[in-house]
Amino acid sequence: MAGAYYGVAIVKEQLNKPRAALNYYYKAIEKDNKYDRAYYYAANIHDRLGQRDKAINLYKRVIELNPNDFYAYNNLGSLYEELGKYEVAKKYLKGSLDLNPNFYKALFNMGVVKSRLKDNERALAYYRKAIETNKKYYYTYLNMAVIYIGEDKYKNAVEILTEGIRNNPSKEDLYYKRASCFTKLGLEDRAIEDIRQVLSLNLDYLDLIKKDKDFYRLSKVKKFKRILKEYNHNK
């Protein structure tokens, strides 16, 4: 029975054995060539393995079988964005949003495409809508900050990163990016406090902080040197 092979595939994924899972998804498809979930999760694995062409073909098959699958539309749009095929990406992301206008991931990915096309105003609008539908997806705040930084709007970047930190207080990337912005604004004490927060959350950032050119101006500040020494000792 196709369902039995599908069930084994799910277990293999939970055991972090993606290639074994893929084998069982295909066995499920052999037994039932209209098993849309088997195609979908097989596509997910191919995507994670970097096998984009296979993932694309399987997601398209999912849509053939289930035209209302807004997840598959979104995933296709994301893959085409990664391939630099932005017009095709927009088509599939629009398909996802037509089916579910409040799907945060499709809103986010449409923001990415608009940003790639240098349409920052529309990109920011999509990112803001994505935040309205999911405040916990912290990459949205980071991407908005990157746009503002590219426009030298560091205060705007700080504002959106602060909002992101308020909703995601354990995400070190948000503090790191805000520390960089504070440095650009000459707010060294606030930058150093964010750096301390980054290191308290993830000590692996220590070497990156030491090498980051954005923090060169802090290299002679006693408080900054003391923090690096403290966390270097803890590493």
LOMARSE-363110 format. One line per 5 residues: number of its first residue (from 1); their letters; for each residue x, y, z negated of N, C-alpha, C. Coordinates in nm, 2 decimals. Example, Ala and Ser with C-alpha at 12.3 -4.5 7.8 and 13.67 -1.06 7.14 Angstrom:
BEGIN
1> as> 1.32,-0.57,-0.78,1.23,-0.45,-0.78,1.32,-0.33,-0.78; 1.28,-0.22,-0.71,1.37,-0.11,-0.71,1.29,0.00,-0.79 $
This chain:
BEGIN
1> magay> 0.08,-0.12,0.00,0.00,0.00,0.00,0.09,0.13,0.00; 0.05,0.22,0.08,0.13,0.35,0.09,0.14,0.42,-0.04; 0.04,0.41,-0.12,0.04,0.48,-0.25,0.14,0.43,-0.35; 0.17,0.29,-0.33,0.27,0.23,-0.42,0.41,0.28,-0.38; 0.44,0.29,-0.26,0.57,0.34,-0.21,0.58,0.49,-0.25 $
6> ygvai> 0.47,0.56,-0.24,0.48,0.71,-0.28,0.50,0.72,-0.43; 0.44,0.63,-0.51,0.46,0.64,-0.65,0.61,0.61,-0.69; 0.67,0.51,-0.62,0.81,0.48,-0.65,0.89,0.60,-0.61; 0.86,0.67,-0.50,0.94,0.78,-0.45,0.93,0.89,-0.56; 0.82,0.92,-0.62,0.80,1.02,-0.72,0.89,0.99,-0.84 $
11> vkeql> 0.90,0.86,-0.88,0.98,0.82,-0.99,1.13,0.84,-0.96; 1.17,0.80,-0.84,1.31,0.82,-0.80,1.35,0.97,-0.80; 1.25,1.05,-0.76,1.29,1.20,-0.77,1.30,1.24,-0.92; 1.22,1.19,-1.01,1.23,1.22,-1.15,1.36,1.17,-1.21; 1.41,1.07,-1.15,1.54,1.01,-1.19,1.66,1.08,-1.12 $
16> nkpra> 1.63,1.18,-1.05,1.73,1.26,-0.97,1.81,1.17,-0.87; 1.73,1.09,-0.80,1.78,1.01,-0.69,1.71,1.04,-0.56; 1.74,1.16,-0.51,1.67,1.21,-0.39,1.67,1.12,-0.27; 1.79,1.06,-0.24,1.80,0.98,-0.12,1.72,0.85,-0.13; 1.72,0.80,-0.25,1.63,0.68,-0.27,1.49,0.72,-0.26 $
21> alnyy> 1.45,0.83,-0.32,1.31,0.88,-0.31,1.27,0.90,-0.16; 1.36,0.96,-0.08,1.33,0.98,0.06,1.30,0.85,0.13; 1.38,0.75,0.10,1.35,0.62,0.16,1.21,0.57,0.13; 1.17,0.59,0.01,1.03,0.54,-0.03,0.92,0.63,0.03; 0.95,0.76,0.04,0.85,0.84,0.11,0.83,0.80,0.25 $
26> ykaie> 0.94,0.76,0.32,0.93,0.72,0.46,0.86,0.58,0.47; 0.88,0.50,0.37,0.80,0.37,0.36,0.65,0.40,0.35; 0.62,0.50,0.27,0.48,0.53,0.25,0.42,0.58,0.38; 0.50,0.66,0.46,0.45,0.71,0.59,0.44,0.60,0.69; 0.53,0.50,0.68,0.51,0.38,0.77,0.38,0.31,0.75 $
31> kdnky> 0.34,0.30,0.62,0.21,0.24,0.59,0.09,0.32,0.62; 0.11,0.46,0.62,0.00,0.55,0.64,0.06,0.68,0.70; 0.05,0.69,0.83,0.11,0.80,0.90,0.03,0.93,0.89; -0.07,0.93,0.80,-0.15,1.05,0.77,-0.13,1.09,0.63; -0.03,1.04,0.56,-0.01,1.06,0.42,0.06,1.20,0.40 $
36> drayy> -0.02,1.30,0.40,0.05,1.44,0.41,0.14,1.47,0.29; 0.11,1.42,0.17,0.20,1.45,0.06,0.33,1.38,0.07; 0.33,1.26,0.13,0.46,1.20,0.15,0.55,1.28,0.25; 0.49,1.33,0.36,0.56,1.42,0.45,0.61,1.54,0.37; 0.52,1.60,0.29,0.56,1.72,0.22,0.68,1.71,0.13 $
41> yaani> 0.68,1.61,0.05,0.79,1.59,-0.05,0.91,1.54,0.02; 0.90,1.46,0.13,1.02,1.42,0.21,1.08,1.55,0.27; 1.00,1.64,0.31,1.05,1.77,0.37,1.12,1.85,0.26; 1.07,1.85,0.14,1.14,1.92,0.03,1.28,1.86,0.01; 1.29,1.73,0.01,1.42,1.67,-0.01,1.52,1.71,0.10 $
46> hdrlg> 1.47,1.69,0.22,1.56,1.73,0.34,1.60,1.87,0.33; 1.51,1.96,0.28,1.55,2.10,0.26,1.66,2.11,0.16; 1.65,2.05,0.04,1.75,2.05,-0.06,1.88,1.99,-0.02; 1.88,1.90,0.07,2.00,1.84,0.12,2.06,1.92,0.24; 2.00,2.03,0.27,2.05,2.11,0.38,2.01,2.07,0.52 $
51> qrdka> 1.92,1.97,0.53,1.88,1.92,0.66,1.76,1.99,0.71; 1.78,2.11,0.75,1.67,2.20,0.78,1.58,2.16,0.90; 1.64,2.11,1.00,1.56,2.06,1.12,1.46,1.96,1.08; 1.51,1.86,1.00,1.42,1.75,0.96,1.31,1.81,0.87; 1.35,1.90,0.78,1.25,1.96,0.69,1.14,2.03,0.77 $
56> inlyk> 1.18,2.11,0.87,1.09,2.19,0.95,0.99,2.10,1.02; 1.04,1.99,1.08,0.95,1.90,1.15,0.85,1.83,1.06; 0.89,1.80,0.94,0.80,1.74,0.85,0.70,1.84,0.80; 0.74,1.96,0.77,0.64,2.06,0.72,0.54,2.09,0.83; 0.58,2.09,0.96,0.49,2.11,1.06,0.39,1.99,1.07 $
61> rviel> 0.43,1.88,1.04,0.34,1.76,1.04,0.24,1.77,0.93; 0.29,1.83,0.81,0.20,1.85,0.70,0.08,1.94,0.74; 0.12,2.05,0.81,0.02,2.15,0.85,-0.08,2.09,0.95; -0.03,2.00,1.04,-0.12,1.93,1.13,-0.22,1.85,1.06; -0.18,1.78,0.95,-0.27,1.70,0.87,-0.35,1.78,0.78 $
66> npndf> -0.30,1.89,0.73,-0.37,1.97,0.63,-0.35,2.12,0.66; -0.43,2.17,0.74,-0.41,2.31,0.79,-0.43,2.42,0.67; -0.47,2.37,0.56,-0.49,2.47,0.45,-0.37,2.46,0.35; -0.27,2.39,0.38,-0.16,2.38,0.29,-0.07,2.50,0.29; -0.10,2.60,0.21,-0.02,2.73,0.21,0.12,2.71,0.16 $
71> yaynn> 0.14,2.61,0.09,0.28,2.58,0.04,0.37,2.54,0.16; 0.32,2.46,0.25,0.39,2.42,0.37,0.42,2.54,0.46; 0.32,2.62,0.48,0.34,2.74,0.56,0.45,2.83,0.50; 0.45,2.85,0.37,0.55,2.93,0.30,0.69,2.87,0.32; 0.70,2.74,0.30,0.83,2.67,0.30,0.89,2.68,0.45 $
76> lgsly> 0.80,2.67,0.54,0.85,2.69,0.68,0.90,2.83,0.70; 0.82,2.93,0.65,0.86,3.07,0.67,1.00,3.09,0.61; 1.02,3.03,0.49,1.15,3.05,0.42,1.26,2.99,0.50; 1.24,2.87,0.55,1.34,2.80,0.63,1.38,2.89,0.76; 1.28,2.94,0.82,1.31,3.02,0.94,1.38,3.15,0.91 $
81> eelgk> 1.35,3.20,0.79,1.42,3.32,0.74,1.57,3.29,0.72; 1.59,3.17,0.66,1.73,3.13,0.64,1.81,3.11,0.77; 1.73,3.08,0.88,1.79,3.06,1.01,1.80,3.19,1.09; 1.75,3.30,1.03,1.76,3.43,1.10,1.65,3.45,1.20; 1.55,3.36,1.20,1.44,3.37,1.30,1.32,3.44,1.23 $
86> yevak> 1.34,3.57,1.22,1.25,3.65,1.13,1.11,3.66,1.18; 1.09,3.67,1.31,0.95,3.68,1.37,0.88,3.55,1.35; 0.94,3.44,1.36,0.88,3.31,1.34,0.85,3.29,1.19; 0.95,3.34,1.11,0.93,3.34,0.96,0.80,3.41,0.92; 0.79,3.53,0.98,0.67,3.62,0.95,0.54,3.55,0.98 $
91> kylkg> 0.54,3.48,1.10,0.42,3.41,1.14,0.37,3.30,1.04; 0.47,3.22,0.99,0.43,3.12,0.89,0.40,3.18,0.75; 0.47,3.28,0.71,0.44,3.34,0.58,0.31,3.41,0.59; 0.27,3.47,0.70,0.14,3.53,0.71,0.03,3.42,0.70; 0.06,3.30,0.76,-0.03,3.19,0.75,-0.05,3.15,0.61 $
96> sldln> 0.06,3.15,0.53,0.04,3.12,0.39,-0.04,3.22,0.32; -0.02,3.35,0.34,-0.09,3.45,0.27,-0.23,3.47,0.32; -0.26,3.43,0.44,-0.40,3.42,0.49,-0.48,3.32,0.41; -0.41,3.21,0.38,-0.48,3.11,0.30,-0.48,3.14,0.15; -0.38,3.21,0.10,-0.37,3.24,-0.04,-0.30,3.38,-0.05 $
101> pnfyk> -0.38,3.49,-0.05,-0.32,3.62,-0.05,-0.24,3.65,-0.18; -0.26,3.58,-0.28,-0.19,3.60,-0.41,-0.08,3.50,-0.44; -0.03,3.43,-0.34,0.07,3.33,-0.36,0.21,3.41,-0.37; 0.26,3.41,-0.49,0.38,3.50,-0.52,0.50,3.46,-0.43; 0.52,3.33,-0.41,0.64,3.29,-0.34,0.63,3.34,-0.19 $
106> alfnm> 0.51,3.33,-0.13,0.50,3.38,0.01,0.52,3.54,0.01; 0.47,3.60,-0.09,0.48,3.75,-0.10,0.63,3.78,-0.12; 0.70,3.71,-0.20,0.84,3.73,-0.22,0.92,3.70,-0.09; 0.89,3.59,-0.02,0.96,3.56,0.10,0.93,3.66,0.21; 0.81,3.71,0.21,0.78,3.82,0.31,0.86,3.94,0.28 $
111> gvvks> 0.88,3.97,0.15,0.97,4.08,0.11,1.11,4.06,0.16; 1.16,3.93,0.15,1.29,3.90,0.20,1.31,3.93,0.35; 1.21,3.88,0.42,1.21,3.90,0.57,1.21,4.05,0.60; 1.12,4.13,0.54,1.11,4.27,0.56,1.25,4.34,0.53; 1.31,4.29,0.42,1.44,4.35,0.39,1.55,4.32,0.49 $
116> rlkdn> 1.54,4.19,0.54,1.64,4.16,0.65,1.62,4.24,0.78; 1.49,4.28,0.80,1.46,4.37,0.91,1.48,4.51,0.89; 1.54,4.55,0.77,1.57,4.68,0.73,1.44,4.77,0.70; 1.33,4.70,0.68,1.21,4.77,0.65,1.19,4.77,0.49; 1.28,4.85,0.43,1.28,4.85,0.28,1.15,4.89,0.22 $
121> erala> 1.08,4.98,0.27,0.95,5.03,0.21,0.85,4.91,0.21; 0.84,4.84,0.32,0.75,4.72,0.32,0.80,4.61,0.23; 0.93,4.59,0.23,0.99,4.49,0.14,0.96,4.51,0.00; 0.97,4.64,-0.05,0.95,4.67,-0.18,0.80,4.65,-0.22; 0.71,4.68,-0.12,0.57,4.67,-0.14,0.53,4.52,-0.16 $
126> yyrka> 0.59,4.43,-0.08,0.57,4.29,-0.10,0.63,4.24,-0.23; 0.74,4.29,-0.27,0.80,4.24,-0.39,0.72,4.29,-0.51; 0.67,4.41,-0.50,0.58,4.46,-0.61,0.46,4.37,-0.63; 0.40,4.34,-0.51,0.28,4.25,-0.52,0.31,4.11,-0.57; 0.43,4.07,-0.54,0.48,3.94,-0.59,0.49,3.94,-0.74 $
131> ietnk> 0.54,4.05,-0.80,0.55,4.07,-0.94,0.41,4.07,-1.01; 0.32,4.14,-0.94,0.18,4.15,-1.00,0.12,4.01,-1.01; 0.16,3.92,-0.93,0.10,3.78,-0.93,0.19,3.68,-1.01; 0.32,3.72,-1.03,0.40,3.63,-1.11,0.52,3.71,-1.17; 0.51,3.75,-1.30,0.61,3.83,-1.36,0.73,3.75,-1.40 $
136> kyyyt> 0.72,3.62,-1.40,0.83,3.54,-1.45,0.93,3.49,-1.34; 0.90,3.53,-1.21,1.00,3.49,-1.11,1.10,3.60,-1.09; 1.21,3.59,-1.16,1.30,3.70,-1.18,1.38,3.74,-1.06; 1.39,3.65,-0.96,1.46,3.69,-0.84,1.39,3.81,-0.77; 1.27,3.83,-0.79,1.20,3.94,-0.73,1.26,4.07,-0.78 $
141> ylnma> 1.28,4.08,-0.91,1.34,4.20,-0.97,1.48,4.23,-0.91; 1.56,4.12,-0.90,1.69,4.13,-0.85,1.69,4.18,-0.71; 1.60,4.13,-0.63,1.60,4.17,-0.49,1.56,4.32,-0.47; 1.46,4.36,-0.56,1.42,4.50,-0.55,1.54,4.59,-0.59; 1.61,4.54,-0.70,1.73,4.62,-0.74,1.84,4.63,-0.63 $
146> viyig> 1.86,4.53,-0.56,1.96,4.53,-0.45,1.92,4.63,-0.35; 1.79,4.64,-0.31,1.75,4.75,-0.22,1.78,4.89,-0.27; 1.74,4.91,-0.40,1.76,5.04,-0.46,1.91,5.07,-0.46; 1.99,4.97,-0.50,2.14,5.00,-0.51,2.19,5.03,-0.37; 2.15,4.96,-0.27,2.19,4.99,-0.13,2.16,5.13,-0.09 $
151> edkyk> 2.05,5.19,-0.15,2.01,5.33,-0.12,2.07,5.43,-0.22; 2.16,5.38,-0.31,2.22,5.46,-0.42,2.12,5.51,-0.51; 2.01,5.44,-0.53,1.91,5.48,-0.63,1.92,5.40,-0.75; 2.03,5.43,-0.83,2.06,5.34,-0.94,1.96,5.35,-1.06; 1.90,5.47,-1.07,1.80,5.48,-1.18,1.68,5.39,-1.15 $
156> navei> 1.64,5.39,-1.02,1.53,5.30,-0.98,1.56,5.16,-1.01; 1.69,5.12,-0.97,1.73,4.98,-1.00,1.73,4.95,-1.14; 1.77,5.04,-1.23,1.77,5.02,-1.37,1.63,5.00,-1.42; 1.54,5.08,-1.37,1.40,5.07,-1.41,1.34,4.93,-1.38; 1.36,4.88,-1.25,1.30,4.75,-1.22,1.37,4.64,-1.29 $
161> ltegi> 1.50,4.65,-1.31,1.57,4.55,-1.39,1.53,4.54,-1.53; 1.50,4.66,-1.59,1.45,4.67,-1.73,1.32,4.60,-1.74; 1.23,4.62,-1.64,1.10,4.56,-1.63,1.12,4.41,-1.62; 1.22,4.36,-1.54,1.25,4.22,-1.53,1.29,4.16,-1.66; 1.38,4.23,-1.73,1.43,4.18,-1.86,1.32,4.17,-1.96 $
166> rnnps> 1.23,4.27,-1.96,1.12,4.27,-2.05,1.03,4.14,-2.03; 1.02,4.10,-1.91,0.94,3.98,-1.87,1.02,3.85,-1.87; 1.15,3.86,-1.86,1.24,3.75,-1.85,1.37,3.77,-1.94; 1.35,3.78,-2.07,1.46,3.82,-2.16,1.58,3.73,-2.16; 1.57,3.61,-2.11,1.68,3.51,-2.12,1.76,3.49,-1.98 $
171> kedly> 1.73,3.58,-1.88,1.79,3.57,-1.75,1.92,3.66,-1.74; 2.03,3.60,-1.75,2.16,3.68,-1.76,2.18,3.76,-1.63; 2.13,3.71,-1.52,2.16,3.78,-1.39,2.10,3.92,-1.40; 1.99,3.94,-1.46,1.92,4.07,-1.47,2.01,4.17,-1.55; 2.06,4.12,-1.67,2.15,4.20,-1.75,2.28,4.24,-1.67 $
176> ykras> 2.33,4.14,-1.60,2.45,4.16,-1.52,2.44,4.27,-1.42; 2.33,4.26,-1.35,2.30,4.36,-1.24,2.28,4.50,-1.30; 2.21,4.50,-1.42,2.18,4.63,-1.48,2.31,4.69,-1.54; 2.40,4.61,-1.59,2.53,4.66,-1.64,2.60,4.72,-1.53; 2.60,4.67,-1.41,2.67,4.73,-1.29,2.61,4.86,-1.26 $
181> cftkl> 2.47,4.87,-1.27,2.41,5.00,-1.24,2.44,5.11,-1.35; 2.44,5.06,-1.48,2.48,5.16,-1.58,2.62,5.21,-1.56; 2.71,5.12,-1.51,2.85,5.17,-1.49,2.85,5.27,-1.38; 2.77,5.25,-1.27,2.77,5.35,-1.16,2.71,5.48,-1.21; 2.62,5.48,-1.31,2.56,5.60,-1.37,2.65,5.66,-1.48 $
186> gledr> 2.76,5.60,-1.51,2.85,5.65,-1.61,2.80,5.63,-1.75; 2.71,5.53,-1.77,2.66,5.50,-1.90,2.73,5.38,-1.95; 2.85,5.40,-1.99,2.94,5.29,-2.02,2.90,5.21,-2.14; 2.85,5.27,-2.25,2.81,5.20,-2.37,2.69,5.11,-2.34; 2.60,5.15,-2.26,2.48,5.07,-2.22,2.53,4.95,-2.13 $
191> aiedi> 2.62,4.98,-2.04,2.68,4.87,-1.96,2.74,4.77,-2.04; 2.82,4.81,-2.14,2.90,4.72,-2.23,2.80,4.63,-2.31; 2.69,4.69,-2.36,2.59,4.61,-2.43,2.53,4.51,-2.35; 2.50,4.54,-2.22,2.44,4.44,-2.13,2.54,4.33,-2.10; 2.67,4.37,-2.09,2.78,4.27,-2.06,2.78,4.17,-2.18 $
196> rqvls> 2.77,4.22,-2.30,2.77,4.14,-2.42,2.65,4.04,-2.41; 2.54,4.09,-2.37,2.42,4.01,-2.36,2.44,3.90,-2.26; 2.50,3.93,-2.14,2.53,3.83,-2.04,2.61,3.72,-2.10; 2.72,3.76,-2.17,2.81,3.65,-2.22,2.75,3.57,-2.34; 2.65,3.63,-2.41,2.59,3.56,-2.51,2.49,3.46,-2.45 $
201> lnldy> 2.44,3.48,-2.33,2.35,3.39,-2.27,2.43,3.29,-2.18; 2.54,3.33,-2.12,2.61,3.24,-2.03,2.76,3.27,-2.03; 2.84,3.20,-2.10,2.98,3.23,-2.11,3.06,3.21,-1.98; 2.99,3.14,-1.88,3.06,3.11,-1.75,3.08,3.24,-1.68; 3.01,3.35,-1.71,3.02,3.48,-1.64,3.15,3.55,-1.68 $
206> ldlik> 3.23,3.51,-1.78,3.34,3.58,-1.83,3.44,3.61,-1.72; 3.48,3.51,-1.64,3.58,3.53,-1.54,3.53,3.63,-1.43; 3.40,3.62,-1.40,3.34,3.70,-1.30,3.34,3.85,-1.34; 3.31,3.87,-1.47,3.31,4.00,-1.52,3.45,4.06,-1.52; 3.55,3.98,-1.55,3.69,4.03,-1.54,3.73,4.07,-1.40 $
211> kdkdf> 3.68,4.01,-1.30,3.72,4.03,-1.16,3.63,4.13,-1.09; 3.52,4.16,-1.15,3.42,4.25,-1.08,3.47,4.39,-1.07; 3.48,4.44,-0.95,3.53,4.58,-0.93,3.44,4.68,-0.99; 3.31,4.65,-1.01,3.22,4.75,-1.07,3.26,4.78,-1.21; 3.33,4.69,-1.27,3.36,4.70,-1.42,3.51,4.75,-1.44 $
216> yrlsk> 3.58,4.78,-1.33,3.72,4.83,-1.35,3.73,4.95,-1.43; 3.63,5.04,-1.42,3.64,5.16,-1.50,3.62,5.14,-1.65; 3.58,5.02,-1.69,3.56,4.98,-1.83,3.69,4.92,-1.89; 3.78,4.89,-1.80,3.90,4.81,-1.84,3.98,4.87,-1.95; 3.97,5.01,-1.96,4.05,5.07,-2.07,3.96,5.11,-2.19 $
221> vkkfk> 3.84,5.07,-2.19,3.75,5.11,-2.30,3.77,5.00,-2.41; 3.80,5.04,-2.53,3.83,4.95,-2.64,3.72,4.85,-2.67; 3.60,4.90,-2.67,3.48,4.81,-2.70,3.47,4.70,-2.59; 3.49,4.74,-2.47,3.48,4.64,-2.36,3.59,4.53,-2.37; 3.71,4.58,-2.40,3.83,4.49,-2.42,3.80,4.40,-2.54 $
226> rilke> 3.75,4.45,-2.64,3.72,4.37,-2.76,3.62,4.26,-2.73; 3.51,4.29,-2.66,3.41,4.19,-2.62,3.47,4.08,-2.54; 3.55,4.12,-2.44,3.61,4.02,-2.35,3.71,3.93,-2.43; 3.78,3.99,-2.52,3.87,3.91,-2.61,3.79,3.81,-2.70; 3.68,3.87,-2.75,3.60,3.78,-2.84,3.54,3.66,-2.77 $
231> ynhnk> 3.48,3.68,-2.65,3.42,3.57,-2.58,3.52,3.49,-2.51; 3.64,3.54,-2.48,3.75,3.46,-2.43,3.80,3.36,-2.53; 3.79,3.40,-2.66,3.83,3.31,-2.77,3.73,3.20,-2.79; 3.60,3.24,-2.76,3.49,3.14,-2.78,3.48,3.04,-2.67; 3.55,3.08,-2.55,3.53,2.99,-2.43,3.60,2.86,-2.45 $
